[in-house]
Amino acid sequence: MSLLIFFLIISLILNGVLLWYIRKMLGKLLSVSDNMGNLVEDLASYQNHLQQLYEMEMYYGEPSIKNLIVHSRQIIEHVKEFNGVYNLTEERMDEVEETNLD
């Protein structure tokens, strides 16, 4: 009987530690998700700025700026692939908005 109580106590302690760890990791994942969204927005803003610079008369047709625009598009597409993996906050906000509407 005492052996059963011992294993029950060990099980409760391990479950508590695992719940704490899972909560901590979910918090970090949510933070990464927020940061990824901000990164995509900043990169898109940078790309738009380069596009506007390229379209100016002084720099129109400049090959180095054109290459920067192409490279920024590639980077944005690459980051968007990762953003799909870590995109938790928008889905969560959509769920919150749906529950508020009901």
LINVENSUL-V541570 format. One record per residue. N is the residue number from 1. RES is the residue in one letter. OMEGA is omega in degrees with one decimal (NA if undefined). Layout:
# LINVENSUL-V541570
n:res:omega
N:RES:OMEGA
N:RES:OMEGA
This chain:
# LINVENSUL-V541570
n:res:omega
1:M:-179.5
2:S:177.3
3:L:177.9
4:L:178.2
5:I:178.7
6:F:179.6
7:F:176.9
8:L:179.0
9:I:177.4
10:I:179.5
11:S:178.8
12:L:178.9
13:I:179.5
14:L:178.0
15:N:177.8
16:G:178.8
17:V:179.6
18:L:177.6
19:L:177.3
20:W:-178.7
21:Y:179.4
22:I:179.2
23:R:178.9
24:K:-179.5
25:M:177.4
26:L:175.8
27:G:178.0
28:K:179.4
29:L:177.6
30:L:177.7
31:S:177.7
32:V:179.2
33:S:177.6
34:D:-178.4
35:N:178.6
36:M:177.9
37:G:178.6
38:N:179.4
39:L:179.3
40:V:178.8
41:E:179.6
42:D:178.8
43:L:177.8
44:A:176.7
45:S:177.6
46:Y:178.9
47:Q:178.6
48:N:178.6
49:H:177.5
50:L:179.9
51:Q:178.4
52:Q:177.9
53:L:-179.7
54:Y:-177.4
55:E:177.2
56:M:-178.0
57:E:-175.9
58:M:-174.6
59:Y:-175.4
60:Y:178.4
61:G:179.3
62:E:-174.5
63:P:-178.6
64:S:177.4
65:I:177.5
66:K:177.8
67:N:175.6
68:L:179.0
69:I:179.0
70:V:-179.8
71:H:178.8
72:S:176.2
73:R:178.3
74:Q:179.7
75:I:179.8
76:I:178.6
77:E:179.1
78:H:-180.0
79:V:179.0
80:K:175.7
81:E:177.8
82:F:-180.0
83:N:177.5
84:G:179.3
85:V:-174.2
86:Y:-176.2
87:N:-179.6
88:L:-171.7
89:T:-179.1
90:E:177.7
91:E:179.7
92:R:178.9
93:M:177.3
94:D:178.6
95:E:179.0
96:V:179.0
97:E:179.2
98:E:179.7
99:T:178.0
100:N:179.6
101:L:-180.0
102:D:NA
